[in-house]
Amino acid sequence: MTFDPWYAVLLAGLAIPVLLLVGGVRDVLAYVAAYFFLFGFGPVVSYLLGGAIYFGTNTALIGRAALGLLLAFAGVLVAGLLVRQRDDIAAPVATHRFPLVPVVLAGLALYATTVLVLGGSSFLAGTKLDRIVVAGPGHYDYLLVEMFACALYYMADGSTAGRFTYRLNFAVYVVYCLSTGERDFVFVLFSLILHRELTRGGSFTRPVGYGVLLLLGATLIFSLRGDGPADATQVLNQGSVLFVDTWVMTHVPSVEPFARGATYLHAAVNLLPGHAQPALAQWLVDRYAPGSASGYGFSLTGEAYLNFGLWGIPALFAGLTVVHRLLINRIDRAPIYAYGSLLFTVAWMYGFRGESGSLLKTCVYGLLFYGALRLVSIRADIPATPTETPTGTPTGDPGAVRQCVSS
C-alpha cells in the first residue's frame, strides 16, 4: 500500500485545531496530541524536506508508517470528541492529609543528592551510558519512582512541609536528569504545567511557551549527549518512532506473523513477580542488531501494528484517550483521580516512544505507591456549611475539622 506522507502530516495536524475549536483552548488532550505530532511526524517532515532521519529507517515504508500515525490521531480525535473535557475542572478538595508524602519526597531528594555527590565530576564527561553506570544500579528504578512522586503534586500541596519537599525533590530530580543525560523530566514538567493551569483557571498561553522551551531544552540535552548538533533537523528528530514503525512493518507479517494481542498479555504477566517477559525494545535489538549494546526504544503505534496491523492503532489510541478523559474529568472528585490523571498523562507521553509494558507498569505500580501512602493518611472532614435555625441563629462550627486515622 502506498500513501503520500504529506497527506498524513496535514490531516493529522488538523486534529489539534479541531480539538481546540470544539473543546476550547484549555483542552489538555490537544496539547498532548501536539506532543505526539512532534515526536511522531517530526522525522517524517524532516525526511520530506530533505533532512536527515534516524539511521536504519526504511524510507520505502515511510508512507505506510505515516498512515499508521494518522490512524492514531484519528483514534484520539474521535474518542476526544465523543468524551469531552469538562470546562469547570478545579483543584481537588483536600479530603485527606498524607503525612508520609514529605518523608518520601525528602528521601528521594536525599538519595539523588547522594548519588550526584558521590559521582562528582564523572557526571560532567562521557556518554549517557557512562553516566548511567556512575549513577549505579538504582538509576532506572529511581526515574520510575520519581514519576510517582511528581504525580503527588496535589497531595503535597496540602501542607507547608509537603510543598517545600515537593519543590526540593523536583529541583534535585531535574539536576539528576541533566547530569545523567535523561530527558524524563521534560514529560513530567509539561504534564504538571498543563494540570496546574487547568485547575487554577490560568491562561494556556504559558503552557505553550513552556512547551516550546522544553522542546528546545530536550533538543539541547540530546545534542550534549553527542547525538548531533542542536539544529532544526534535531528538533524534528526527537525519538525513533519512525524507525521502529518502518522496521516493524518490514518484519511483520513477512517474517513473523501478527502477535494477535500477545504483547499486551505479556505486559500484564510481566507485572507478576517471577514472570518477567522480554521487552519489545529487546525483541527489536535481537532481530535488528543481535548482540548490540545499543537500544532503539519502541513505539505504541509499532506495537499496535505488530499485534493487529494498521487497524489496531486507532483502537489502541481511542482507548487510551478515553482513559485520559475519564481521569482528567474527575480531578476534583478525589485525590486518587488527580494523582491518576497526572501519572497517566506522563506515562502516556513517555510510553508513546515505548511500549504497553512500560505504560502499564508505571500506572499499576504507581497506584500501589499511592495506595501505600493512602493507607496511613489522615482523614480531614470538610467543614459543614453553616445553616440557620428557624429563628435565624447560625448552627455548626465552620472552623471545626475532625481528624481520624483512615482505615
Secondary structure, 3 states (H helix, E strand, C coil): CCCCHHHHHHHHHHHHHHHHHHHCCCCHHHHHHHHHHHHHHHHHHHHHCCCCCCCCCCHHHHHHHHHHHHHHHHHHHHHHHHCCCCCCCCCCCCCEECCHHHHHHHHHHHHHHHHHHHHHHHHHCCCHHHHHHHHCCCHHHHHHHHHHHHCCHHHHCCCHHHHHHHHHHHHHHHHHHHHHCCCHHHHHHHHHHHHHHHHHCCCCHHHHHHHHHHHHHHHHHHHHHHHCCCCHHHHHCCCCHHHHHHHHHHHCCCCCCCCCCHHHHHHHHCCCCCCCCCCHHHHHHHHHCCCCCCCCCCCHHHHHHHHHCCCHHHHHHHHHHHHHHHHHCCCCCCHHHHHHHHHHHHHHHHHCCCCHHHHHHHHHHHHHHHHHHHHCCEEECCCCCCEECCCCCEECCCCCCCEEECC
